[in-house]
Amino acid sequence: MTAPTRELQLLEIFVALADSLVDDFHVVDLLQRLVDECISLFDAAAAGILLLGPSDELEVIVSTSERSELVELMQLRVGAGPCVEAATTGEVVSVDDIEAIADRWPAFAADARASGFSSIHAIPLRLRDSTLGSLNLLRDEPGALNAADAAAARALADIATISILQQRLVEESELAQAQLQRALDSRVVIEQAKGYLAQRQNIDMDEAFARIRSHARST
């Protein structure tokens, strides 16, 4: 079977996001698909989304890799970094080379380097004056997104934001927040399962996470 072209892949994710405006959907599943697609669409090593939780605190809601989750969680720990800034200011934050921000965000720069990342593009999930979080693309190599990729990523973030807000309006904010809270609560169980699997099968945490996701999807 022929692999879909990049243009077709981009069109399909736009259609999926647009369909969420008229059909029932689960917000976490939609955001997970979005970050999964971003890996190949934008030549990223990892992607993740920070989202405001029920208590108005930023949380990592989905990620493609434990590496990206680790970096974003550490941003939350220190309360600073490109992803947090994009989510709190509503402005795109692009870092072409992690080394260039070592003075501004030393803790984040150190965590990113330790995780093998060299550049990051953080896009706010924003509609007018409302900023819900950020879509974050992390790369292993330094360099900026080209203009076309940056525009496409911003468009995906914008329509994802509309989808989230639409669901909150249609299904009421309590239901949307409950879904997000369940996803956050499940991280405790997932972390335990990852550690157990990694130890029993002598594999790293990324591989343990991948196997758990694969099993969950297939069953």
C-alpha positions in Angstrom: 0.0 0.0 0.0 1.4 3.4 -1.0 2.2 5.7 1.8 0.1 8.9 1.8 1.8 12.1 0.5 2.5 14.8 3.0 -0.2 17.0 1.4 -2.8 14.2 1.8 -1.7 13.5 5.4 -2.1 17.2 6.2 -5.5 17.3 4.5 -6.7 14.2 6.5 -5.8 15.7 9.9 -7.5 18.9 8.9 -10.6 17.0 8.0 -10.5 15.0 11.3 -10.2 18.3 13.2 -13.0 19.9 11.2 -15.2 16.8 11.7 -14.9 17.3 15.4 -17.0 20.4 15.0 -20.1 18.5 13.9 -19.6 15.0 15.2 -19.1 13.5 18.7 -15.4 13.0 19.6 -13.1 12.5 22.5 -10.9 15.5 23.0 -7.9 13.5 24.3 -8.0 11.0 21.4 -8.2 14.0 18.9 -5.2 15.7 20.5 -3.2 12.5 20.6 -3.8 12.0 16.9 -2.7 15.6 16.3 0.7 15.2 18.0 1.2 11.8 16.4 0.7 13.3 12.9 2.9 16.2 13.7 6.0 13.9 14.0 6.0 13.1 10.3 4.4 16.3 9.0 7.0 18.6 10.5 10.0 16.3 10.8 9.9 16.5 14.6 11.5 14.0 17.0 8.6 14.4 19.5 5.5 16.5 20.1 3.2 17.2 23.0 0.5 19.5 24.2 0.2 21.5 27.4 -3.3 22.3 28.4 -4.9 24.2 31.2 -6.5 21.7 33.6 -9.6 22.1 35.8 -7.6 24.1 38.4 -6.2 26.4 35.7 -2.8 24.8 35.9 -0.9 23.7 32.8 -0.6 19.9 32.4 0.9 17.6 29.8 -2.2 16.1 28.3 -0.7 14.1 25.4 2.7 13.4 24.0 4.3 11.2 21.4 7.3 10.2 23.5 8.3 10.0 27.1 11.2 12.3 26.1 8.9 15.1 25.2 6.8 14.5 28.3 9.9 14.6 30.5 11.0 18.0 29.1 7.6 19.5 29.3 7.0 18.3 32.9 10.3 19.8 33.9 9.2 23.0 32.3 6.2 22.9 34.6 8.4 22.1 37.6 10.5 25.2 37.1 7.6 27.2 35.7 9.5 28.5 32.7 10.5 27.5 29.2 9.3 28.0 25.6 6.2 25.7 26.0 5.0 27.5 29.1 5.7 30.9 27.7 3.7 30.1 24.5 0.8 28.8 26.7 0.8 31.8 29.0 1.5 34.7 26.6 -0.4 33.4 23.6 2.6 34.0 21.3 4.6 31.6 19.2 8.0 30.8 20.7 10.5 29.4 18.3 14.0 28.3 19.5 16.2 27.4 16.6 19.1 26.3 18.9 18.7 25.3 22.5 22.1 26.6 23.3 20.9 30.1 22.5 18.5 30.1 25.5 20.8 28.7 28.1 21.0 32.1 29.9 17.3 32.8 29.7 16.0 29.4 30.7 19.0 27.4 32.1 16.9 24.7 33.7 14.9 24.0 30.5 18.0 24.2 28.3 19.8 21.6 30.5 16.8 19.3 30.5 16.3 19.6 26.8 20.0 18.9 26.1 19.9 15.9 28.4 16.9 14.5 26.5 18.6 14.9 23.2 16.6 17.9 21.8 18.3 20.8 19.9 15.4 23.0 18.9 11.7 23.6 19.7 8.7 25.3 18.2 5.9 26.1 20.7 2.5 27.3 19.3 -0.2 28.6 21.5 -3.7 27.0 21.4 -5.4 30.3 21.2 -8.7 31.9 20.0 -8.9 35.6 20.3 -8.2 36.4 24.0 -8.5 32.8 25.2 -5.3 30.7 25.4 -5.9 27.1 26.4 -2.3 25.7 26.2 0.4 25.0 23.6 1.3 22.6 20.8 5.0 21.9 21.1 7.3 20.4 18.4 10.7 19.2 19.5 13.5 18.4 17.1 16.9 16.5 17.4 18.6 19.0 15.1 19.0 22.8 15.4 17.1 24.9 12.9 13.9 26.8 12.3 10.6 25.5 10.8 10.3 26.8 7.3 7.6 29.3 6.6 5.2 26.8 5.1 5.6 24.3 8.0 5.2 27.1 10.6 2.0 28.3 8.9 0.6 24.7 8.7 1.4 24.0 12.4 -0.3 27.3 13.4 -3.4 26.4 11.4 -3.6 23.0 13.1 -3.2 24.5 16.5 -5.9 27.1 15.7 -8.5 24.5 14.5 -7.6 22.2 17.5 -8.3 25.1 19.8 -11.7 25.7 18.1 -12.5 22.0 18.5 -11.7 22.0 22.2 -13.9 25.1 22.8 -16.7 23.7 20.7 -16.8 20.5 22.7 -16.9 22.5 25.9 -19.8 24.5 24.6 -21.8 21.5 23.3 -21.1 19.0 26.1 -20.6 21.5 28.9 -17.2 22.3 30.4 -17.7 19.8 33.2 -17.6 16.8 30.9 -14.6 18.1 29.0 -12.7 18.8 32.2 -13.7 15.3 33.5 -12.2 13.7 30.4 -9.0 15.7 30.8 -8.8 14.9 34.5 -9.2 11.2 33.9 -6.4 11.3 31.4 -4.2 13.1 33.9 -5.1 10.7 36.7 -4.3 7.7 34.4 -0.7 8.9 34.2 -0.1 7.5 37.7 -1.2 4.0 36.6 0.7 4.4 33.3 3.9 5.4 35.1 3.6 2.3 37.4 3.0 0.0 34.4 5.9 1.4 32.5 8.3 0.9 35.3 7.1 -2.7 35.9 7.3 -3.6 32.2 10.7 -1.9 31.7 12.2 -3.8 34.7 10.7 -7.2 33.8 11.6 -7.1 30.1 14.8 -5.1 30.5 13.8 -2.4 28.1 13.9 1.4 28.3 10.9 3.6 29.3 10.1 4.7 25.7 9.9 1.1 24.5 7.7 0.2 27.6 5.4 3.1 26.8 5.2 2.1 23.1 4.2 -1.5 24.0 1.6 -0.4 26.4 0.0 2.0 23.9 0.2 -0.7 21.1 -1.6 -3.2 23.4 -4.2 -0.7 24.5 -5.0 0.2 20.9 -5.2 -3.4 19.7 -7.5 -4.6 22.5 
